[in-house]
């Protein structure tokens, strides 16, 4: 029987996860930060300035360059996407799902938005 811990470990094994500061540096070089948290969580915890907000249930449709529902930034499979959730759990699963779609540069932030905040990086 497979557990969610097994699924999470398998997802993370294929991700090049980054810390908050590296995520900020990559964003300065053109990577897209994507906040996947639901609205209530963003209201409660704070916002990530400059990040695209795409809640988890819409993510694959918005970032798949072949989808009719894609966002303008989803130009091809080589775009670098760095995902955030609150603590870095669901964002790992989401990044692995994006890699399944061929978005090979998709990853997430180890520790999520809370690690970003703890690192003293900007929030709103």
C-alpha positions, 0 to 999 in steps of 0.5 A: 500500500502506498501512503501519502508520505511515499508519494511525497518522498517520490515527488521530492526525489525528482525535484531540485527544491530551493530555499527561499533566498535561492527562489528570490535570486532565481526570480530576479533572473526570470523564474516565475514564483507561483503562490498556490495557496487558497485565498483564505490562507493568503489573507491569513498568512500574507501575500508574496509580492510579485508572485503569480497567484494560481490556486492549486486546483487550477495549476496544471491548466494555467501552466501547461503551454498546450492548454487553452486555459494557460496564462500568457507566461506559459509559453513553452516547457522550458519556463522555470516555475517555483511553487509555494504553498504554506509549508512546502508539502502540497507545492512539492506534489504540484511541482511533480505534477507539472514535471509530469506535463513536461515542465521540467524546470518546475520545482518548489520552495523547501518550507514554503511561504513560512520559510520565505517569511522566516528568511525575512524576505518581502511579504505583503 
